[in-house]
Amino acid sequence: MKTATLLLTALLGLTALEVAHAEIPVPREVSNDRLVGIERAIETGTAVSLLPTGPDSTITVNMCAKCRAERLQVNGATRYFAGRTPLTFAEFKSLIDPGHPASMTVFADLKNPVVLRIVLDVAPPARSKNR
């Protein structure tokens, strides 16, 4: 009886795993055992980049002070972060201190010169609990 119960439990567990797995859609970018890149990461810093002046403007990024600059478009779809904390554009701008340069990673579309997100390597702003 114990063997039958264990076998039934194992079978139900495997069935549950298969059902859960079947419900997870596979993105087209990773189907057929192929991984297709959709973005690129540019590691840079606030001291060697010209930052966007508004939510629909440009950012000029350099990987170093002597590297060739690259100009990219930011728009309403561009997302901003302090580490993993999402920011508004105003919060992003308020965290940039010219006296204390910070590292940042700019993620851009592979096919177009458009910024998808910018991640600052700084502490996120303190927020009220009402937010």
N, C-alpha and C positions, 0 to 999 in steps of 0.2 A: 504494500500500500504506500509506504514512504517513497519507493522508487517511482511509482506512478504519479504521485503528487509532485515530486521534484521534476519529473519529466514534463508534466503539464505546466508547471510554473516556468520552467525554462522556455518552453514553446510559446507560452503567452508573452513572456518577456521579449523574445526575439521578434514575435509578431508586432508588438508595440513599437519596437525600435524601427522595424521596416515601415510601419505606417507613419511614424514621426519623420523618418528620413524622406519618405515619398512626398510629404507636404512641404518640404523646403525647396523652393524653386532655385534652379541653377542659373545664375546670370549668363547671358549669352556670351559675355567676354571670357568665361572660363569653361564653356562647354567643349566637348570633344577633346578633353585633356590638353587644351591649349590655354595658355594664359596670355591675354592681350593687355598691354599697358594702356592706361587711359590718362595718366598724369605723370608729371616729372617733378622732382623735388629739387629746389635750389637752396642750398644752405648759404646764408649770408648774414649780414648784421645791419643794424640801424645806422652805424657810422659810415658804411660804404654804399648805402643805397639812398635814392631819392624816394621818399615815401609818398603815398597818394595824398592829395590835398582834399579829396572828397570821395564819396562812395562811387562816383562815376568819373574816374580820372585814370591816371597811369602810375605805375611804380617802376622805377629804374633800379635794377638789381645788379650787384657785382658780387662775385664770389670772393674777391679780394680787392685791395686798393689798386693794384696794377692790372687786374683782369678787365676784359672787354665788357662794357655795360650792355644790359639787355633791357629793353623797354617792354612792359607788359600792361595790359588793360585790366583794371578792376571795375566791377560793375555791381549792380544790386544783388546779384547772385553770389558774389564773393563773400566768404565767411571769414571771420576773424576770431582768434583764440589767444588766450594767455595760458600756455600749457594745454590742458584739456578743457578749460573753461571757455564757453562761448562768450563773445563780446559783441557789442554794437560797434559801429565804426567810431562813434564818439568816444567810447571806452577805450578802444584800440589806440586812438590818437592821444588820449590822456595818459596812457601808460608809457609813452615814448618820452624819455628824458634825454635831451641832447648832451647833458653832462655825464650821463651814464649809459653808454652804448650797450645794446642788448643783441644777443644772437636771435635769429629768426629763420624759419624755413618757409619758403614761398612755394606753394604747390600750383603748378600751371598745367593747362590742357596740353596734351602732346601735339595736337594738330593745329591749334590756334594760340596766339599770344595772349591768352586770357587767364587771369589768376582765379583759381578755384577757392583757395583759402590761404591765409597767412597765420602762422603760429609763432607767437613771440615767446621767447624763453625768459619770462618774467613771472613774478607772483601775480595772481589774478587780483582784481580790485575787491575791496571789502564791499559787501552788498548788504542791504537791510534785509531782515527776515520777512518783510512784507512782499518782497518781490517774487 
